[in-house]
C-alpha cells in the first residue's frame, strides 16, 4: 500500500505541475509549453547570464572560446565517442521473444512479439526467420545558437550569417521571452561505425557512417512560424487551453511509466506542445527543457516529410514505412554534451526534473548534443544467404 500511495502522490504532483504550466502558457498564440527550471544567472562566470549570447566573455582564458568565435568544441570525435554513451541502453535485446540484458518493459509496448516471421529477399522470394529487436544508437542532433556552428565536428564553423543568432530564454515572470536555436541532424550508427553490429536486416535506413543529414539554417520553416504554418496547418487546432490540458496524461505517462501516449500526437509530454514545428518557443523554462522540446519537434517535422520512418511493429518487420505523426515509443534519448547521460535514457516528454539536473554548464556548455536511440524490429533469416 505504501508503494501505491507514493506513486499516487507522484502522479498528483506531476498533474499539478502540468496544469499550472498549461494554464500559464495557454494564452500564447503559437505554443503551449509547461514547467519550470530556468537557470539562474551565475555571477561566478564574470557576471554572464545563461542564454544571453554565444561565447559571452568572462575574462577567464580557460573558460572563454574567443579564438573559435564562440562555437564550442564538444570533442565528440574522440574517446568521448565511447565514454559519453550509455551502452547499457542497448538492452533489452529480444530474440525469439526472449529478452536479454533487461526486462521487456523497457522495449516499446507495441513492438512485434511473435517469435517467428516471414519476409522477402531482394528477389522477392519469401524466407522464414526469427524476430530480433534492440535499441540502436542511430542519430544525433545538436542545438546551437550560432548559425553554422558544428560543435559535433570539433567546433568547426561554416561561416553562416549571424542574422539568425539564437538564444535561450532567461528567467522571467511572464511568457514574453523567446527561445530559438538551430539544429544539425547527423547519422550516428555507432554500432556500425565501431564494427559491433552487421545484421543488415536491422539497418533499415542503410546509413553506415557519421554524416550531416539536415541543417536548420537552410530550412525557413524552422525559424519562421508563418511559413511553417503552410507545411503543418493543423497547428491552428492546438494553440488553445483545451489542447494544452489534454497533454497532461501524456506528461504523466511519460514521466511515471516512461510510456508517451502516441495518440496525443500534438503533445511532447511535460516539455510542451509539438506545434508549431519550429525552433521558436515562448516562455522561460530553461535550456535543457527547451532543447528537448526542439528535439521532439525536429523528429516530428522529419517524419512528416518522410525523411524518417517507423522501424518497429508488425508492419515494419520487413521494411520501414512512412508516417505523418511521430511514433514516440520508437525513440528514447540520452545527452551526449555537455553533461552526458551514461547510465540511463529518457523518453519523449519525460520531465527534466528526473534526468535534466545539471545537464548544462553556464556560458561554455549551453549548446546541446543528444543521441537518439531507435527501436528496431527485425526478421533474421534462418536460411543462410536469404536476406
Beta strands, then each sheet from edge to edge (+ up, - down):
strand 1: 93-95
strand 2: 98-100
strand 3: 116-120
strand 4: 126-144
strand 5: 149-150
strand 6: 156-157
strand 7: 178-180
strand 8: 182-187
strand 9: 211-215
strand 10: 280-282
strand 11: 331-337
strand 12: 368-381
sheet 1: 2+ 1- 4+ 3-
sheet 2: 2+ 1- 4+ 8- 9+
sheet 3: 2+ 1- 4+ 12- 11+
sheet 4: 5+ 6-
sheet 5: 7+ 10-
end
